[in-house]
Amino acid sequence: MASPSPDGAFGQVLELIQTGGPVVVILLGFSVVALTVILLKLYQFRTVRIGERRFIGAALAQYRAGRSGEALATLNGSRNPIARALEVAIRGVRQERVGSDVVREEVWRVGSDSLEALRSHLRILEVVATLSPLLGLFGTVLGMIDAFQQLEGAGSQVNPAILSGGIWVALLTTAAGLAVAIPVVAVLNGLERTVDRLGHDMESAVTQVFTRELAEPEDSHEPTPLRRAQVQPAE
């Protein structure tokens, strides 16, 4: 069986657009806008290396060991927003004249700005995902009205093909709306989950900078009081 030619496939798409009317044209515009936003967000996430986490453990270990300069050098080599927040936190803690509350506020500002930049334009995807099925349903209602008007105009010479053809055209817009909304919803949830996970990891990493005294040094071989209690032989 021969595969359809590109011209034939393109012609079928044009026919579907003409059949669906203005609603399908609007949905096609929605799909182009959503695809553009998705590609831009993926490029942005890749540019800031949003999935990179290896530098966190190395920088925190150097900071706990008293090598703050090395920790800052490690963070300076990463574009990840977590690195920027950690860098501000470590620099602020090193300046004794600056209170911890001021440092926390500045870290919160830097982190909040970074997360807001990553969430930018996601609202567009939400609008597309919400309006696409509603617009498709609206087109279906209009198509059904038109089909029944044609059926009424036929009078006593009722042709079932008129009704079935009108219903097919009407349902086309609903299918188009769902075809646009479903992948947009899936991608939107994935992008939002990625940003939320970044925010959680950022908060966890920055908190460890301010709770340095509570963190157990990894290089220390001296047992803690809890470990001494655990290894103490029973009498």
C-alpha positions, 0 to 999 in steps of 0.5 A, spaced: 500 500 500 502 506 497 503 511 503 500 518 502 504 523 498 506 530 502 501 534 498 495 529 499 496 529 506 497 537 506 490 537 502 487 533 507 489 538 513 486 544 509 480 540 507 479 539 515 480 546 516 475 548 511 470 543 514 471 545 521 471 553 519 473 559 524 473 554 530 478 550 527 482 555 525 483 558 532 485 552 535 490 551 530 493 558 532 492 556 539 497 550 537 502 554 534 502 559 540 503 553 545 508 549 541 512 556 541 511 557 548 513 550 550 520 550 545 522 557 549 521 554 555 525 547 554 530 552 551 530 556 557 530 550 562 536 547 558 540 554 558 540 554 566 541 547 566 535 546 571 536 538 572 543 539 575 544 537 582 551 535 583 554 541 585 550 542 591 553 536 595 560 538 593 559 546 595 555 544 601 561 539 603 566 545 602 562 550 606 562 545 612 569 544 612 570 551 612 573 552 605 567 557 603 572 560 597 572 553 594 565 553 595 563 559 591 568 557 586 564 551 585 557 555 585 560 560 580 561 555 575 554 553 574 548 557 571 543 553 575 538 558 580 540 553 586 547 555 585 545 563 585 541 562 591 547 558 595 552 563 593 548 569 596 547 565 602 554 563 603 557 570 601 552 573 606 554 568 612 561 570 611 559 578 612 559 578 620 556 585 620 550 583 616 544 580 620 542 573 618 535 575 617 537 580 612 541 575 608 535 570 608 531 576 605 536 577 600 536 569 598 529 569 598 528 575 593 534 572 589 530 565 589 523 568 588 526 572 582 529 565 579 523 561 580 518 567 577 522 567 571 522 559 570 514 560 571 513 566 566 509 564 560 506 558 563 500 562 564 499 562 556 499 554 556 494 554 562 489 558 558 490 554 551 489 548 555 482 551 558 479 554 552 481 549 547 476 544 549 471 549 551 472 552 544 471 545 540 465 544 544 462 551 542 464 549 535 460 542 536 454 546 538 454 551 532 455 545 528 449 541 531 445 547 530 446 548 523 445 541 521 438 541 524 437 547 520 438 544 514 434 538 516 428 542 518 429 546 511 429 539 507 421 539 510 418 532 508 424 530 504 428 528 510 435 525 508 439 522 513 445 523 510 444 531 511 444 529 519 449 525 519 454 529 515 452 535 519 454 531 526 460 529 523 462 536 521 460 538 528 464 533 532 470 535 528 471 541 532 471 537 539 476 532 536 480 538 534 480 542 541 481 535 545 487 534 540 490 541 542 488 541 550 491 534 552 498 534 550 498 542 552 496 539 559 501 534 559 507 538 558 504 544 562 504 539 568 511 536 567 514 543 566 510 546 573 513 539 576 520 541 574 520 548 577 516 546 583 522 540 584 527 546 583 524 550 588 524 545 594 531 543 592 533 550 593 530 551 599 533 545 602 540 547 600 540 554 602 537 552 609 543 547 610 547 553 609 544 557 615 544 550 619 551 549 619 552 548 626 547 542 626 550 539 620 554 533 622 561 534 618 562 528 613 570 528 615 569 527 622 570 520 625 569 521 632 562 518 634 557 523 636 553 522 643 548 518 640 553 513 636 556 512 643 550 510 646 549 505 641 555 502 641 556 502 648 556 495 651 550 493 655 552 491 662 
